[in-house]
Amino acid sequence: MFYRSTRNNDLKMTASQAILKGLSDDGGLFVPEALPKFDKGLDELKGLSYKETAYEVMKLFLDDFTEEELKKCINKAYDDKFDTESICELKKVNDAYYLELFHGATIAFKDMALSILPHLLTTSAKKNNMDKHIVILTATSGDTGKAAMAGFADVEGTSIIVFYPKGGVSKVQEKQMLTQKGNNTHVVGITGNFDDAQTGVKKMFNDKELKEKLDKKGFIFSSANSINIGRLVPQVVYYVYSYIKLLESGEVKDGEKVNFVVPTGNFGNILAAYYAYNLGIPVNKLICASNDNKVLYDFFETGTYDKNRDFILTTSPSMDILISSNLERLIYMIGGEDSEKNSSLMKSLTTDGKYTIDNEMKSKLDLFTGGYATEAEVAKEISDIYNSAHYVMDTHTAVASKVYHNYKEKTKDNSVTVIASTASPYKFATSVMGAIDESLIGTDDFELIDELNRISGMPIPKAVEGLKDLSVLHNTVCDTADMKNTVEDILGIK
């Protein structure tokens, strides 16, 4: 299977080459020439472990990896870093299943892919006889940064530089990043929002002068964001795994369609669900859940993507995004895989801050529906689910949960539904506990850890235990305009 850029159909790369590049030189994202299909029936996947399921899915996308190479990457990734043997858990709560994707080292769903990306990347480098030092350059809205640093810390032949919005993440998220060990890890706060960080990173990927400087010093950029196909493909696995678990339990029959509800900012996580659907997972609806930054909801309603609006800081900060990079992959597909047409739309986004798809493209979005939840609705959803089922969820999961319940009330759709639970409530203890008990609003995250443990019965994760007392190892802050200079300083290439 070859991968091509969404902005240049003539550019072809193997999976390992696309993983190494991260982002195409023309600014496009790498996509498979044709999305693969399962080479066996879903019944044949019943009983497989998460690792075994990962191999069955990933071999279809990464077919230039040998069986030995791919299984080695999978076995290194999905080990005792996760606090449950099943890697992720599917829990029935009232009328829906919550797919808990936060049992990894940094208690967020990003661990599901970022635990394997370093191994895919270093294997790709060997396969392509690449001897340059790989610099992972990444923007984070809170979770990717820590998960990426945890994955790449002290991995030979790599360095990682993470930019995050100073003041735009939770205290636990920030402390997790700022205390990350590893001689090759670097964290930089920027005086802007996530979109500023993401735009700055993309500019550096496309900066030819910077690329030449890196090349002379023996460096090459790659990405840990979901713009990297090596980050996106592992996310397909857990949608497949959850459906197989429903099959095993008899909750669904083979071929029965389910809904997936995904709290969405950068569109990567729900795009992975779309890839799972194309593999052969029966899907009724992919429900795209937004917070107050409802640019994706508006897109699915109107066909116009418009980032020209106020950027709102919410209690679900990992979704505080107005430029959903991964949507480009879907736009390319529904546009007939026409790279010129796609490039024109993306140029409009850059110059005018918006674009509108035509009616033919819009007609191909029937599988998707959008919804959004306000901050007040999110708090009430956390409280309602806790009071009705004694289940505690984080703010991002609560966005998806509320959007699902709104959707169900409106459509009367009783299909079996899986809600992606993307982070542990311990990561957002202030917002979660404040929703359950208003007298705790404003209390510091770290002061609420024990109380959250008491009411939820969930063990305090290693990622949080003792975090408050860890020493800060990174304290660099820069203006958005100085991101390039900061990278040059870190790498010593000025």
Residue, then its C-alpha position, 0 to 999 in steps of 0.5 A: m500500500f502506498y500513501r499520497s499527500t492530500r495536496n499532491n496525488d503524484l507523491k507516493m510513499t510507503a507507510s514507513q516513509a510517510i511515518l518518518k515524514g509526518l507531514s508532506d512537504d506541500g503541507g498535505l497529510f498522508v492518506p492511503e491510496a485506498l482504505p483497506k478492508f478486513d481480510k477475514g470475517l469479524d467472527e474470526l476476530k472474536g477472542l483476540s487480545y488487544k495486541e492480537t487485534a492491533y496486529e490484524v488492523m495495523k498489518l493492513f495499513l502498514d504493509d511494508f513492515t514485516e510481521e516480526e517488525l510490527k509485532k515487536c512494536i506492538n509488544k513493546a507498546y502495549d505492556d505493563k505501562f497500562d494499568t489494565e491487562s485489557i489495555c482499554e475497558l468497555k463499561k456499560v453505564n446506563d444506556a451506553y458503553y463507555l470505552e475507557l482509553f485512559h489506562g496508559a502511562t499518562i491517563a489519556f487516550k493519546d497513550m493508545a497511539l503514542s506508546i507505539l509511535p516511537h517504535l514505529l518511527t525508529t523501525s521506519a528509520k532503520k527500514n529506510n537506512m535513515d541515519k539522521h537524528i529525528v526531532i519530534l516537533t509537536a503542538t499539544s492542547g494538553d494530552t498529546g505533549k505528555a504522552a509523546m514525551a513519555g513515549f520518546a523520552d531517552v529513545e536513542g536517535t530522537s529528540i522531542i520538542v512540545f509547544y503548548p498554550k500557557g494557561g490553556v491546559s489543566k494544572v495536572q496536564e501542565k505539571q505532567m509536562l513540566t516534570q517530564k524526565g529525559n535528556n531529549t525532552h523539551v517543553v515550551g509554553i507559548t503566549g497563544n492558544f493551541d491553534d497558534a501552536q499548531t500553525g507555528v509547528k506546521k510553518m516550521f515543517n514547511d520552512k525550506e531554510l530551516k529544513e536546510k539548516l537541520d539537514k546540515k546538522g544531521f537533523i530531520f523533523s517528524s511529528a507525533n500529532s495525529i497528522n502523522i499516519g503512524r499516530l492515526v492508524p493505531q487509533v483505529v484499533y480500539y474501535v475495532y476492539s470495542y465492536i468485537k467485545l460487543l460481539e463476544s458479549g452478545e450485545v450485538k449480532d454480527g453485522e449489527k450497526v452501532n454508534f460511536v460518539v467521539p469528543t473531538g477537537n483535531f478530528g483525528n480520533i473520530l477519523a480513526a472511527y471512520y477508518a474502522y468503518n471502512l475496514g468493515i466495522p458496521v456503523n450507524k452514526l459517527i457522532c462528532a461531539s464539540n464543546d463551546n468551540k463548535v466549529l465542527y458542529d457548524f461544519f456538519e450542519t452547514g457545509t462551511y468550515d469557518k474558524n473566524r470566531d472567538f476562541i473559548l477556553t473551556t473545562s475541556p481544554s483538549m478540545d479547545i481547537l478551531i483548526s481541526s487538521n485531520l478534517e483535511r483527510l476526510i475533505y480529500m476523500i469526499g472530494g473525490e481524492d482530488s488533490e487540486k480541489n483539496s489544495s484550493l479549499m485549504k488555501s481558502l482556510t489559510t487566506d480567508g479562515k473558511y471554506t465551503i464544500d459543494n453539495e456533492m461532497k456534503s451528500k457523502l457525509d451522511l454517516f456523520t452527525g454533529g452536536y455540542a455541549t456547553e460548559a454548564e451542560v458538561a457539568k450537569e452531565i458529570s453530576d447526572i451520571y454520577n448520581s444515577a450510576h455512580y460513574v465518574m467521567d472527565t469533562h471531555t467524556a462528558v461532552a460526548s455523553k451529553v451530545y449523545h443523550n441530546y442526539k438520542e432524545k432528538t432521533k429516538d435512535n436506540s442503536v447500541t452506542v459506544i462513547a469514547s472516554t478519552a481521559s481520566p477524571y483525575k486529570f481534570a479533578t477541579s472541574v469534575m469535583g466542582a460539577i459533583d459538589e458545587s462547594l468544591i468549585g475553585t479548589d486546586d486539582f491536587e487538593l481534590i485527588d483524595e476526594l475523587n478517589r473516595i467518591s469514585g472508587m477508582p485507584i489514584p493513577k501512578a501518573v498523578e500520585g506524587l505529581k504535585d511534589l515533583s520538581v519542574l524541569h522545563n520552564t521555557v516560555c516564548d511568544t508565538a512569533d519566536m517558536k522557530n528561534t526557540v527550536e533553533d536555540i534548543l537544537g543549537i543550529k543558529 
